[in-house]
Every structure is written in C-alpha cells, then in structure tokens.
Amino acid sequence: MEMRDKDVVRMKQFSQNLRDQRLEKGFSQKDLAFKSGASPSYIKRLERKEPSPNPCIAILFHLADGLEVEPKVLLPATDWELRDPTASEVE
C-alpha cells in the first residue's frame, strides 16, 4: 500500500521535528534511543525523511518522553490546524 502524497509530506515533517528536538536537547541518536527504548537504528530510520518507517502511537509517546516534550511537538500540523480561522465556513 503506497502512502498518499499528504502522508509522505507529514512523515517528512515528523522526521524533521524529531531531529530538531533531538538536536535542541543535545542528544545523539544513541542517547535518544536509550531514553525512549527504541534502537539507535530505528531512530536513524525515522530521521531519514523516508516514508517507509511508519511509527506506531506508542513509539511517538516514548520518543516524546525521551525528549521531555509533548507528543504534539513531534507531529506536523494538520489541514484543520492550518486553515484560516477568519475564512467563512462553506454554507
């Protein structure tokens, strides 16, 4: 099953968010792996910006715990969050 274009973009943003947060904390991939319970190779794959690794919700929470951030920090914005709040609803 191929990922939709929007899913690919979101996975790339997740990868970038994960890497940015890890570097902001001064963690190596190995440090984050230890803190989150994931393997260093899995962290590397997640940060590669390739759509193939599709992390489950549990790993998202483990990564967020390891980085000491809210899970939402790692997630890309949704269309709902990006919509213009001043735009009128379709009637």
C-alpha positions in Angstrom: 0.0 0.0 0.0 1.5 3.3 -1.1 1.4 6.4 1.1 -0.6 9.3 -0.1 1.3 12.4 -1.0 0.0 14.2 2.1 1.1 11.3 4.3 4.6 11.5 2.8 4.8 15.2 3.5 3.6 14.7 7.0 6.1 11.9 7.7 8.9 14.1 6.4 7.8 16.9 8.7 7.7 14.4 11.6 11.2 13.3 10.8 12.4 16.9 10.8 10.6 17.7 14.0 12.1 14.6 15.7 15.6 15.5 14.6 15.2 19.2 15.5 14.0 18.3 19.0 16.8 15.8 19.5 19.5 18.3 18.4 17.9 21.0 20.5 18.3 18.8 23.6 21.9 18.0 22.6 21.1 14.2 22.3 22.8 11.9 19.9 20.6 9.3 18.2 22.0 6.7 20.7 21.1 9.0 23.6 17.5 9.3 22.4 17.4 5.5 21.7 18.4 4.9 25.3 15.9 7.4 26.7 13.0 6.2 24.6 13.6 2.5 24.5 14.0 2.4 20.7 17.0 1.2 18.9 19.6 3.7 17.5 19.0 2.2 14.0 15.2 2.9 14.4 15.8 6.5 15.4 18.1 6.9 12.4 15.4 5.5 10.0 12.8 7.8 11.5 15.0 10.8 10.9 15.9 9.8 7.4 12.8 11.6 6.0 11.8 8.5 4.1 8.1 7.4 4.2 8.9 3.7 4.9 9.1 3.8 8.8 5.6 4.2 10.0 5.9 4.6 13.8 3.0 3.5 16.0 1.5 5.8 18.5 3.3 4.1 21.4 6.7 4.9 19.9 5.6 8.5 19.5 4.9 8.7 23.2 8.2 7.0 24.1 10.1 9.4 21.9 8.3 12.4 23.4 9.1 11.2 26.9 12.7 10.7 26.0 12.9 14.2 24.6 10.8 15.6 27.5 8.4 17.3 25.2 4.7 16.9 24.5 4.0 14.4 21.6 2.3 17.2 19.6 5.7 18.9 19.2 6.8 16.0 17.0 3.7 15.9 14.9 3.2 18.0 11.8 0.3 20.4 11.6 -3.0 19.0 10.2 -5.1 20.7 7.5 -7.5 21.6 10.3 -4.8 23.4 12.2 -3.6 25.2 9.1 -6.9 26.5 7.9 -7.6 30.2 8.1 -9.7 30.9 11.1 -11.0 34.1 9.5 -12.3 32.2 6.5 -16.0 31.7 6.4 -17.4 28.2 6.5 -19.0 26.8 3.4 -22.7 27.1 3.7 
